[in-house]
Amino acid sequence: MEYLAQLYPHYGFERNRGYGTPEHLTALREHGPSLVHRCSFAPVKELSQKELWPDMCR
């Protein structure tokens, strides 16, 4: 996760380890999912269904 934190600094992976902390969820809303986010992760799935980031999980 520390390596991913270097590649994707917006998400705070070094602190939240990919869990849906408030910081992580805010970053998802502001920046959209990264290439390493799972489409099955509920917040990513929800954002893609709301058409906020439609190309990520289709």
Phi and psi restraints in degrees (range 20) as a CNS / XPLOR table:
assign (resid 1 and name C) (resid 2 and name N)
       (resid 2 and name CA) (resid 2 and name C) 1.0 -65.9 20.0 2
assign (resid 2 and name N) (resid 2 and name CA)
       (resid 2 and name C) (resid 3 and name N) 1.0 -36.6 20.0 2
assign (resid 2 and name C) (resid 3 and name N)
       (resid 3 and name CA) (resid 3 and name C) 1.0 -64.9 20.0 2
assign (resid 3 and name N) (resid 3 and name CA)
       (resid 3 and name C) (resid 4 and name N) 1.0 -45.1 20.0 2
assign (resid 3 and name C) (resid 4 and name N)
       (resid 4 and name CA) (resid 4 and name C) 1.0 -63.1 20.0 2
assign (resid 4 and name N) (resid 4 and name CA)
       (resid 4 and name C) (resid 5 and name N) 1.0 -33.6 20.0 2
assign (resid 4 and name C) (resid 5 and name N)
       (resid 5 and name CA) (resid 5 and name C) 1.0 -63.0 20.0 2
assign (resid 5 and name N) (resid 5 and name CA)
       (resid 5 and name C) (resid 6 and name N) 1.0 -32.7 20.0 2
assign (resid 5 and name C) (resid 6 and name N)
       (resid 6 and name CA) (resid 6 and name C) 1.0 -71.8 20.0 2
assign (resid 6 and name N) (resid 6 and name CA)
       (resid 6 and name C) (resid 7 and name N) 1.0 -37.6 20.0 2
assign (resid 6 and name C) (resid 7 and name N)
       (resid 7 and name CA) (resid 7 and name C) 1.0 -74.6 20.0 2
assign (resid 7 and name N) (resid 7 and name CA)
       (resid 7 and name C) (resid 8 and name N) 1.0 -36.0 20.0 2
assign (resid 7 and name C) (resid 8 and name N)
       (resid 8 and name CA) (resid 8 and name C) 1.0 -128.7 20.0 2
assign (resid 8 and name N) (resid 8 and name CA)
       (resid 8 and name C) (resid 9 and name N) 1.0 74.5 20.0 2
assign (resid 8 and name C) (resid 9 and name N)
       (resid 9 and name CA) (resid 9 and name C) 1.0 -67.2 20.0 2
assign (resid 9 and name N) (resid 9 and name CA)
       (resid 9 and name C) (resid 10 and name N) 1.0 -19.5 20.0 2
assign (resid 9 and name C) (resid 10 and name N)
       (resid 10 and name CA) (resid 10 and name C) 1.0 -65.7 20.0 2
assign (resid 10 and name N) (resid 10 and name CA)
       (resid 10 and name C) (resid 11 and name N) 1.0 -25.0 20.0 2
assign (resid 10 and name C) (resid 11 and name N)
       (resid 11 and name CA) (resid 11 and name C) 1.0 -93.1 20.0 2
assign (resid 11 and name N) (resid 11 and name CA)
       (resid 11 and name C) (resid 12 and name N) 1.0 -10.2 20.0 2
assign (resid 11 and name C) (resid 12 and name N)
       (resid 12 and name CA) (resid 12 and name C) 1.0 66.7 20.0 2
assign (resid 12 and name N) (resid 12 and name CA)
       (resid 12 and name C) (resid 13 and name N) 1.0 32.3 20.0 2
assign (resid 12 and name C) (resid 13 and name N)
       (resid 13 and name CA) (resid 13 and name C) 1.0 -56.2 20.0 2
assign (resid 13 and name N) (resid 13 and name CA)
       (resid 13 and name C) (resid 14 and name N) 1.0 -30.2 20.0 2
assign (resid 13 and name C) (resid 14 and name N)
       (resid 14 and name CA) (resid 14 and name C) 1.0 -69.0 20.0 2
assign (resid 14 and name N) (resid 14 and name CA)
       (resid 14 and name C) (resid 15 and name N) 1.0 -19.7 20.0 2
assign (resid 14 and name C) (resid 15 and name N)
       (resid 15 and name CA) (resid 15 and name C) 1.0 -103.3 20.0 2
assign (resid 15 and name N) (resid 15 and name CA)
       (resid 15 and name C) (resid 16 and name N) 1.0 -38.6 20.0 2
assign (resid 15 and name C) (resid 16 and name N)
       (resid 16 and name CA) (resid 16 and name C) 1.0 -103.0 20.0 2
assign (resid 16 and name N) (resid 16 and name CA)
       (resid 16 and name C) (resid 17 and name N) 1.0 -6.5 20.0 2
assign (resid 16 and name C) (resid 17 and name N)
       (resid 17 and name CA) (resid 17 and name C) 1.0 53.8 20.0 2
assign (resid 17 and name N) (resid 17 and name CA)
       (resid 17 and name C) (resid 18 and name N) 1.0 24.6 20.0 2
assign (resid 17 and name C) (resid 18 and name N)
       (resid 18 and name CA) (resid 18 and name C) 1.0 90.8 20.0 2
assign (resid 18 and name N) (resid 18 and name CA)
       (resid 18 and name C) (resid 19 and name N) 1.0 -0.9 20.0 2
assign (resid 18 and name C) (resid 19 and name N)
       (resid 19 and name CA) (resid 19 and name C) 1.0 -76.8 20.0 2
assign (resid 19 and name N) (resid 19 and name CA)
       (resid 19 and name C) (resid 20 and name N) 1.0 158.7 20.0 2
assign (resid 19 and name C) (resid 20 and name N)
       (resid 20 and name CA) (resid 20 and name C) 1.0 -78.8 20.0 2
assign (resid 20 and name N) (resid 20 and name CA)
       (resid 20 and name C) (resid 21 and name N) 1.0 60.3 20.0 2
assign (resid 20 and name C) (resid 21 and name N)
       (resid 21 and name CA) (resid 21 and name C) 1.0 -72.2 20.0 2
assign (resid 21 and name N) (resid 21 and name CA)
       (resid 21 and name C) (resid 22 and name N) 1.0 162.8 20.0 2
assign (resid 21 and name C) (resid 22 and name N)
       (resid 22 and name CA) (resid 22 and name C) 1.0 -54.8 20.0 2
assign (resid 22 and name N) (resid 22 and name CA)
       (resid 22 and name C) (resid 23 and name N) 1.0 -40.3 20.0 2
assign (resid 22 and name C) (resid 23 and name N)
       (resid 23 and name CA) (resid 23 and name C) 1.0 -60.4 20.0 2
assign (resid 23 and name N) (resid 23 and name CA)
       (resid 23 and name C) (resid 24 and name N) 1.0 -45.5 20.0 2
assign (resid 23 and name C) (resid 24 and name N)
       (resid 24 and name CA) (resid 24 and name C) 1.0 -65.3 20.0 2
assign (resid 24 and name N) (resid 24 and name CA)
       (resid 24 and name C) (resid 25 and name N) 1.0 -44.2 20.0 2
assign (resid 24 and name C) (resid 25 and name N)
       (resid 25 and name CA) (resid 25 and name C) 1.0 -65.7 20.0 2
assign (resid 25 and name N) (resid 25 and name CA)
       (resid 25 and name C) (resid 26 and name N) 1.0 -37.8 20.0 2
assign (resid 25 and name C) (resid 26 and name N)
       (resid 26 and name CA) (resid 26 and name C) 1.0 -63.1 20.0 2
assign (resid 26 and name N) (resid 26 and name CA)
       (resid 26 and name C) (resid 27 and name N) 1.0 -43.5 20.0 2
assign (resid 26 and name C) (resid 27 and name N)
       (resid 27 and name CA) (resid 27 and name C) 1.0 -62.6 20.0 2
assign (resid 27 and name N) (resid 27 and name CA)
       (resid 27 and name C) (resid 28 and name N) 1.0 -38.7 20.0 2
assign (resid 27 and name C) (resid 28 and name N)
       (resid 28 and name CA) (resid 28 and name C) 1.0 -62.1 20.0 2
assign (resid 28 and name N) (resid 28 and name CA)
       (resid 28 and name C) (resid 29 and name N) 1.0 -44.1 20.0 2
assign (resid 28 and name C) (resid 29 and name N)
       (resid 29 and name CA) (resid 29 and name C) 1.0 -65.7 20.0 2
assign (resid 29 and name N) (resid 29 and name CA)
       (resid 29 and name C) (resid 30 and name N) 1.0 -38.4 20.0 2
assign (resid 29 and name C) (resid 30 and name N)
       (resid 30 and name CA) (resid 30 and name C) 1.0 -79.7 20.0 2
assign (resid 30 and name N) (resid 30 and name CA)
       (resid 30 and name C) (resid 31 and name N) 1.0 -37.2 20.0 2
assign (resid 30 and name C) (resid 31 and name N)
       (resid 31 and name CA) (resid 31 and name C) 1.0 -114.4 20.0 2
assign (resid 31 and name N) (resid 31 and name CA)
       (resid 31 and name C) (resid 32 and name N) 1.0 -8.8 20.0 2
assign (resid 31 and name C) (resid 32 and name N)
       (resid 32 and name CA) (resid 32 and name C) 1.0 76.8 20.0 2
assign (resid 32 and name N) (resid 32 and name CA)
       (resid 32 and name C) (resid 33 and name N) 1.0 170.8 20.0 2
assign (resid 32 and name C) (resid 33 and name N)
       (resid 33 and name CA) (resid 33 and name C) 1.0 -70.5 20.0 2
assign (resid 33 and name N) (resid 33 and name CA)
       (resid 33 and name C) (resid 34 and name N) 1.0 149.5 20.0 2
assign (resid 33 and name C) (resid 34 and name N)
       (resid 34 and name CA) (resid 34 and name C) 1.0 -87.1 20.0 2
assign (resid 34 and name N) (resid 34 and name CA)
       (resid 34 and name C) (resid 35 and name N) 1.0 177.2 20.0 2
assign (resid 34 and name C) (resid 35 and name N)
       (resid 35 and name CA) (resid 35 and name C) 1.0 -68.3 20.0 2
assign (resid 35 and name N) (resid 35 and name CA)
       (resid 35 and name C) (resid 36 and name N) 1.0 -15.0 20.0 2
assign (resid 35 and name C) (resid 36 and name N)
       (resid 36 and name CA) (resid 36 and name C) 1.0 -98.0 20.0 2
assign (resid 36 and name N) (resid 36 and name CA)
       (resid 36 and name C) (resid 37 and name N) 1.0 -4.9 20.0 2
assign (resid 36 and name C) (resid 37 and name N)
       (resid 37 and name CA) (resid 37 and name C) 1.0 -74.2 20.0 2
assign (resid 37 and name N) (resid 37 and name CA)
       (resid 37 and name C) (resid 38 and name N) 1.0 139.8 20.0 2
assign (resid 37 and name C) (resid 38 and name N)
       (resid 38 and name CA) (resid 38 and name C) 1.0 -82.0 20.0 2
assign (resid 38 and name N) (resid 38 and name CA)
       (resid 38 and name C) (resid 39 and name N) 1.0 136.5 20.0 2
assign (resid 38 and name C) (resid 39 and name N)
       (resid 39 and name CA) (resid 39 and name C) 1.0 -67.7 20.0 2
assign (resid 39 and name N) (resid 39 and name CA)
       (resid 39 and name C) (resid 40 and name N) 1.0 -20.3 20.0 2
assign (resid 39 and name C) (resid 40 and name N)
       (resid 40 and name CA) (resid 40 and name C) 1.0 -81.8 20.0 2
assign (resid 40 and name N) (resid 40 and name CA)
       (resid 40 and name C) (resid 41 and name N) 1.0 -8.8 20.0 2
assign (resid 40 and name C) (resid 41 and name N)
       (resid 41 and name CA) (resid 41 and name C) 1.0 -68.4 20.0 2
assign (resid 41 and name N) (resid 41 and name CA)
       (resid 41 and name C) (resid 42 and name N) 1.0 119.1 20.0 2
assign (resid 41 and name C) (resid 42 and name N)
       (resid 42 and name CA) (resid 42 and name C) 1.0 -48.2 20.0 2
assign (resid 42 and name N) (resid 42 and name CA)
       (resid 42 and name C) (resid 43 and name N) 1.0 -46.7 20.0 2
assign (resid 42 and name C) (resid 43 and name N)
       (resid 43 and name CA) (resid 43 and name C) 1.0 -62.7 20.0 2
assign (resid 43 and name N) (resid 43 and name CA)
       (resid 43 and name C) (resid 44 and name N) 1.0 -36.0 20.0 2
assign (resid 43 and name C) (resid 44 and name N)
       (resid 44 and name CA) (resid 44 and name C) 1.0 -68.4 20.0 2
assign (resid 44 and name N) (resid 44 and name CA)
       (resid 44 and name C) (resid 45 and name N) 1.0 -44.2 20.0 2
assign (resid 44 and name C) (resid 45 and name N)
       (resid 45 and name CA) (resid 45 and name C) 1.0 -60.7 20.0 2
assign (resid 45 and name N) (resid 45 and name CA)
       (resid 45 and name C) (resid 46 and name N) 1.0 -43.9 20.0 2
assign (resid 45 and name C) (resid 46 and name N)
       (resid 46 and name CA) (resid 46 and name C) 1.0 -62.4 20.0 2
assign (resid 46 and name N) (resid 46 and name CA)
       (resid 46 and name C) (resid 47 and name N) 1.0 -44.9 20.0 2
assign (resid 46 and name C) (resid 47 and name N)
       (resid 47 and name CA) (resid 47 and name C) 1.0 -63.0 20.0 2
assign (resid 47 and name N) (resid 47 and name CA)
       (resid 47 and name C) (resid 48 and name N) 1.0 -39.1 20.0 2
assign (resid 47 and name C) (resid 48 and name N)
       (resid 48 and name CA) (resid 48 and name C) 1.0 -70.6 20.0 2
assign (resid 48 and name N) (resid 48 and name CA)
       (resid 48 and name C) (resid 49 and name N) 1.0 -32.9 20.0 2
assign (resid 48 and name C) (resid 49 and name N)
       (resid 49 and name CA) (resid 49 and name C) 1.0 -72.5 20.0 2
assign (resid 49 and name N) (resid 49 and name CA)
       (resid 49 and name C) (resid 50 and name N) 1.0 -27.7 20.0 2
assign (resid 49 and name C) (resid 50 and name N)
       (resid 50 and name CA) (resid 50 and name C) 1.0 -82.2 20.0 2
assign (resid 50 and name N) (resid 50 and name CA)
       (resid 50 and name C) (resid 51 and name N) 1.0 4.4 20.0 2
assign (resid 50 and name C) (resid 51 and name N)
       (resid 51 and name CA) (resid 51 and name C) 1.0 67.9 20.0 2
assign (resid 51 and name N) (resid 51 and name CA)
       (resid 51 and name C) (resid 52 and name N) 1.0 15.8 20.0 2
assign (resid 51 and name C) (resid 52 and name N)
       (resid 52 and name CA) (resid 52 and name C) 1.0 -73.5 20.0 2
assign (resid 52 and name N) (resid 52 and name CA)
       (resid 52 and name C) (resid 53 and name N) 1.0 -37.4 20.0 2
assign (resid 52 and name C) (resid 53 and name N)
       (resid 53 and name CA) (resid 53 and name C) 1.0 -136.4 20.0 2
assign (resid 53 and name N) (resid 53 and name CA)
       (resid 53 and name C) (resid 54 and name N) 1.0 65.3 20.0 2
assign (resid 53 and name C) (resid 54 and name N)
       (resid 54 and name CA) (resid 54 and name C) 1.0 -65.5 20.0 2
assign (resid 54 and name N) (resid 54 and name CA)
       (resid 54 and name C) (resid 55 and name N) 1.0 -22.9 20.0 2
assign (resid 54 and name C) (resid 55 and name N)
       (resid 55 and name CA) (resid 55 and name C) 1.0 -84.5 20.0 2
assign (resid 55 and name N) (resid 55 and name CA)
       (resid 55 and name C) (resid 56 and name N) 1.0 -11.8 20.0 2
assign (resid 55 and name C) (resid 56 and name N)
       (resid 56 and name CA) (resid 56 and name C) 1.0 -72.6 20.0 2
assign (resid 56 and name N) (resid 56 and name CA)
       (resid 56 and name C) (resid 57 and name N) 1.0 -37.1 20.0 2
assign (resid 56 and name C) (resid 57 and name N)
       (resid 57 and name CA) (resid 57 and name C) 1.0 -125.0 20.0 2
assign (resid 57 and name N) (resid 57 and name CA)
       (resid 57 and name C) (resid 58 and name N) 1.0 33.9 20.0 2
